[in-house]
Amino acid sequence: MPYVRHWLRNSILLFAAAIVLGLVAAHTTLIQPHDLSLDRTIQTNLRTPWLNHAMELVSYCASPVAGVLILAAWSGWLLFVRRRPTAAVATFLVVAVGWNSTQIAKAIVARERPPRQFSLDPEIGSNSFPSGHTAFTVAAVVAAYFLLRETRHRRTVMVCGVFAVLLVAFSRMYIGAHYPTDTFGSVLIAGSAILFVTGVWHAWLLPRLDTLPVVAPLLARFGLAEERAALAAAEHGDHGEHGHYGQQGQYDGYGEHGQYGQPDGYGQHGQYGQPAQGQYGQQGAYDPYGQPGRPAQPGQYGAYGQYDGHPGQGDGYGGQPGAQPGGPSGGGRRRAGGNPSSGGRHRR
């Protein structure tokens, strides 16, 4: 399941837009006459005996009974056969929440069904806006895309999914169970619910799958640990050579050998890649000129101190022994481009 930025804000805005559309369609005359006119145009111009049966069959495939059976079989196949418990839970949540979120909108909008005398299969017991059949199809298509979005079948899923949503929406208008705005509103409602699920999944559910009561033992029995290890390996591989997590380093935003390429200041395969000849050297304490550090010598400032209180010790830049005790060493020569330290040479 992908992570969507600003998921809460976008989910709320999308849900609010759908509710406003439903209220305007149900309780004003701005949309209702046009909705009814389009319904009647479809029903009077396109209905034939064979198409009636075909559209009733399409509508039944997205009915509540069929939806429960499809969701149970799909989730069970992912869990028990494919041993992908994380995918099974994610698929179940996307479909179930995206589908059943329509009940909230139905209660808020409270739109009556189209006239029953024009319906091939009159609906009883629920409001018209939005269409639950269409919402189920939208949620199932999105769940399938989430499963296959990293494969070569993602385009096929997208094309077939759009066709399936349009077909179910058309069938609901054809048989006289919904208005056009009901089907469009179901796309908005299901989309807002799925956005909400993706955010909650990454923020709370996914890190706690192995601790959830009742569910965790079942998921562990069918390979939760193995699936998580495989997902982590796949994620690491996806971000490997030129990715987000590097090949050797712990974090690499720029490619193969750590954030700053091969030079590294933290060891052989540390946080930033390969062994360094860099700022902190390999042995010494501090070398600002990119050379391997050396073991510290006696003196007030250690290996490369800029002041050495003992005659004959380092002068700060690896030069000759100092000339005067108790002061800055003065036995070295000043090289071109070097520092005026008494005996060192500027390393480049």
C-alpha positions in Angstrom: 0.0 0.0 0.0 1.6 3.3 -1.0 2.0 6.2 1.3 0.1 9.4 0.3 1.3 12.7 1.5 -1.3 14.9 3.2 -3.6 11.9 3.4 -5.9 13.3 6.2 -6.4 16.7 4.6 -7.1 15.2 1.1 -9.4 12.6 2.5 -11.5 15.1 4.4 -11.7 17.5 1.4 -12.7 14.7 -0.9 -15.4 13.4 1.5 -16.7 16.9 2.0 -17.0 17.6 -1.7 -18.9 14.3 -2.2 -21.3 15.2 0.7 -21.9 18.7 -0.8 -22.6 17.2 -4.2 -25.1 14.7 -2.7 -26.9 17.3 -0.7 -27.3 19.6 -3.7 -28.5 16.7 -5.9 -30.9 15.4 -3.3 -32.5 18.6 -1.8 -32.3 21.2 -4.6 -33.6 21.4 -8.2 -30.1 22.2 -9.6 -29.2 18.6 -10.5 -32.3 16.4 -9.8 -34.2 17.0 -13.1 -31.0 16.4 -15.2 -30.3 13.2 -13.3 -33.8 11.9 -13.9 -33.7 12.9 -17.6 -30.4 11.1 -18.2 -31.7 8.0 -16.4 -34.8 7.9 -18.5 -32.8 8.5 -21.7 -30.7 5.4 -21.0 -33.7 3.3 -20.0 -36.0 4.2 -22.9 -33.4 4.1 -25.7 -31.1 1.2 -24.7 -33.1 -1.4 -23.0 -33.4 -4.8 -24.7 -34.2 -8.2 -23.3 -30.7 -9.6 -23.6 -29.1 -6.4 -22.3 -31.5 -6.4 -19.3 -30.2 -9.7 -18.2 -26.6 -8.7 -18.9 -26.9 -5.5 -16.8 -28.6 -7.4 -14.0 -25.8 -9.9 -13.9 -23.2 -7.1 -13.8 -25.0 -5.4 -11.0 -25.3 -8.6 -9.1 -21.5 -9.2 -9.3 -21.0 -6.0 -7.2 -24.0 -6.7 -4.9 -23.5 -6.9 -1.1 -23.7 -10.7 -1.1 -21.2 -11.1 -4.0 -19.0 -8.4 -2.5 -18.6 -10.3 0.8 -17.9 -13.5 -1.0 -15.3 -11.9 -3.3 -13.6 -10.1 -0.4 -13.4 -13.2 1.8 -12.1 -15.4 -1.0 -9.5 -12.8 -2.1 -8.2 -12.1 1.4 -8.2 -15.8 2.2 -6.2 -16.7 -0.9 -3.6 -14.1 -0.1 -3.3 -15.3 3.5 -3.6 -19.1 3.3 -2.4 -19.9 -0.2 0.1 -17.2 -1.0 1.1 -16.7 2.6 1.2 -12.9 2.3 -0.5 -11.8 5.5 0.4 -8.1 5.2 -1.1 -8.0 1.7 -4.2 -9.9 2.9 -4.8 -7.4 5.7 -4.1 -4.4 3.4 -6.4 -5.7 0.7 -9.2 -6.4 3.2 -9.0 -2.9 4.7 -8.9 -1.1 1.4 -12.0 -2.9 0.0 -14.0 -3.1 3.2 -13.5 0.6 4.3 -13.7 2.0 0.8 -17.0 0.0 0.2 -18.7 0.6 3.5 -17.9 4.3 3.8 -20.9 4.8 1.5 -23.2 4.0 4.5 -22.0 7.2 6.2 -22.8 9.3 3.2 -26.1 7.6 2.7 -27.2 8.5 6.2 -26.0 12.1 5.8 -27.5 12.8 2.3 -30.7 10.7 2.6 -31.6 10.8 -1.1 -34.5 8.8 -2.3 -34.2 6.2 -5.0 -35.3 6.9 -8.6 -39.0 6.2 -9.3 -39.6 2.4 -8.8 -41.8 2.1 -11.9 -38.8 2.6 -14.1 -36.6 0.1 -12.2 -35.9 -3.5 -13.4 -34.8 -4.5 -9.8 -36.2 -2.1 -7.2 -33.9 -1.5 -4.3 -35.3 -1.7 -0.8 -33.9 -0.5 2.5 -31.2 2.0 1.6 -30.8 5.5 0.3 -29.7 6.3 -3.2 -26.6 8.5 -2.8 -23.9 7.1 -3.2 -24.0 3.8 -5.1 -22.6 1.0 -2.9 -22.1 -1.3 -6.0 -19.9 1.3 -7.7 -18.0 2.0 -4.5 -17.2 -1.7 -4.1 -15.9 -1.9 -7.6 -13.8 1.2 -7.1 -12.3 -0.2 -3.9 -11.6 -3.6 -5.4 -9.9 -2.0 -8.4 -7.7 0.2 -6.2 -6.8 -2.8 -4.0 -5.8 -4.8 -7.1 -3.7 -1.9 -8.3 -1.9 -1.6 -4.9 -1.0 -5.3 -5.2 0.3 -5.1 -8.8 1.6 -1.6 -9.0 5.2 -2.8 -9.0 4.7 -5.4 -11.7 4.3 -5.2 -15.5 0.5 -5.8 -15.1 -0.2 -2.4 -13.5 -1.4 -0.8 -16.8 -3.7 -3.7 -17.5 -5.2 -3.3 -14.0 -5.7 0.4 -14.6 -7.4 0.0 -17.9 -9.6 -3.0 -16.9 -10.4 -1.3 -13.6 -11.6 1.9 -15.2 -13.8 -0.2 -17.6 -15.2 -2.2 -14.7 -16.1 0.9 -12.7 -17.8 2.5 -15.7 -19.7 -0.8 -16.5 -21.0 -1.2 -13.0 -22.0 2.5 -12.8 -23.8 2.2 -16.1 -25.6 -1.0 -15.0 -26.9 0.8 -11.9 -28.4 3.6 -14.0 -29.6 1.1 -16.7 -31.7 -1.0 -14.2 -33.1 2.2 -12.5 -31.4 1.8 -9.1 -29.3 5.0 -9.1 -28.9 8.5 -10.6 -25.8 9.5 -12.4 -24.6 11.7 -9.5 -25.0 8.7 -7.2 -22.4 6.7 -9.1 -20.0 9.7 -9.4 -20.4 10.4 -5.7 -19.5 6.8 -4.9 -16.1 7.3 -6.6 -15.4 10.3 -4.4 -16.5 8.7 -1.2 -14.6 5.5 -1.8 -11.5 7.5 -2.9 -11.6 9.6 0.3 -12.0 6.4 2.5 -9.0 4.7 0.7 -6.8 7.8 1.2 -7.7 7.7 4.9 -6.8 3.9 5.1 -3.4 4.5 3.5 -2.5 7.1 6.1 -3.7 5.0 9.1 -2.0 1.9 7.7 1.5 3.5 7.5 1.1 5.6 10.7 -0.3 3.0 13.0 -1.4 -0.4 11.7 1.6 -1.6 9.7 4.2 -1.1 12.5 1.8 -3.0 15.0 0.7 -5.9 12.9 2.7 -8.3 15.0 1.2 -7.0 18.3 -2.5 -6.8 17.4 -4.6 -9.0 19.7 -6.2 -12.1 18.0 -4.9 -11.1 14.6 -1.2 -11.2 15.3 -0.9 -15.0 16.1 -2.8 -15.8 12.9 -0.6 -13.6 10.8 2.5 -15.0 12.4 1.4 -18.5 11.7 1.1 -17.8 8.0 4.4 -16.1 7.4 4.3 -12.5 8.7 8.0 -12.4 9.7 9.1 -13.9 6.4 7.0 -11.5 4.4 8.3 -8.5 6.3 11.9 -9.7 5.7 11.2 -10.1 2.0 9.6 -6.7 1.8 12.6 -5.1 3.6 15.0 -6.8 1.3 13.0 -5.7 -1.8 12.9 -2.1 -0.5 16.6 -2.2 0.1 17.2 -3.6 -3.3 15.0 -1.0 -5.0 17.0 1.8 -3.4 20.4 0.0 -3.8 22.8 1.2 -6.4 21.3 4.6 -7.1 18.6 4.6 -4.5 17.7 6.0 -1.2 19.5 3.6 1.1 22.8 3.0 -0.7 24.7 -0.2 -1.2 27.0 -0.3 1.8 26.1 2.7 3.9 23.1 3.0 6.3 21.7 5.9 4.4 22.5 7.2 1.0 20.6 9.7 -0.9 23.0 10.1 -3.7 24.1 6.6 -5.0 26.4 3.7 -4.5 28.9 4.6 -1.8 27.2 6.8 0.8 26.0 10.3 0.8 29.3 11.8 -0.3 30.7 9.2 -2.6 33.7 7.1 -1.7 35.5 9.4 0.8 34.1 8.7 4.2 34.8 9.7 7.7 33.3 6.9 9.5 35.0 3.6 8.8 35.0 0.8 6.3 31.3 0.3 5.8 29.8 2.9 8.0 27.1 5.3 7.8 28.4 7.1 4.7 30.0 4.4 2.6 33.6 3.3 1.9 36.8 3.8 3.9 37.9 7.3 3.9 40.9 9.3 3.4 38.8 12.1 4.7 38.3 14.5 7.5 38.8 12.2 10.4 41.3 9.9 8.7 41.7 6.2 9.3 44.0 6.3 12.4 44.5 9.8 13.7 42.3 12.2 15.5 42.0 15.0 13.0 43.6 15.8 9.7 42.0 18.7 7.8 43.8 18.0 4.6 42.4 14.7 3.6 45.5 12.5 4.5 45.3 9.4 6.6 45.7 10.3 10.3 48.7 9.2 12.3 49.1 8.1 15.8 49.4 11.0 18.2 52.8 12.3 19.3 53.6 13.8 22.6 52.7 17.4 22.8 50.2 19.8 24.1 47.8 19.2 21.2 48.5 15.6 20.3 49.3 14.3 16.8 48.9 17.5 14.8 48.5 20.2 17.4 49.4 23.7 16.3 51.4 24.3 19.4 53.9 21.9 20.9 55.5 22.6 24.2 58.3 20.0 24.0 61.3 20.5 21.8 61.8 18.1 18.9 58.1 17.1 18.6 55.6 17.7 16.0 55.0 21.2 14.8 51.4 20.9 13.8 51.9 19.9 10.2 54.3 17.0 10.2 57.5 19.1 9.8 60.9 19.0 11.4 61.6 19.1 15.1 61.1 22.4 16.8 63.9 24.6 17.5 62.9 26.2 20.8 61.6 24.5 23.8 58.5 25.8 25.4 57.3 27.7 22.3 56.1 27.2 18.8 58.3 24.8 17.0 60.6 26.6 14.6 62.7 24.0 12.9 60.6 23.4 9.8 60.6 25.2 6.5 57.7 27.0 5.0 56.5 25.5 1.8 54.7 27.2 -1.0 51.1 27.4 -0.1 51.8 26.1 3.4 51.1 27.6 6.7 53.7 29.6 8.6 54.0 26.8 11.1 57.5 26.3 12.0 58.2 23.0 10.3 55.3 21.7 8.5 54.2 21.5 5.0 50.7 22.2 3.8 49.2 18.9 2.8 46.9 18.8 -0.2 
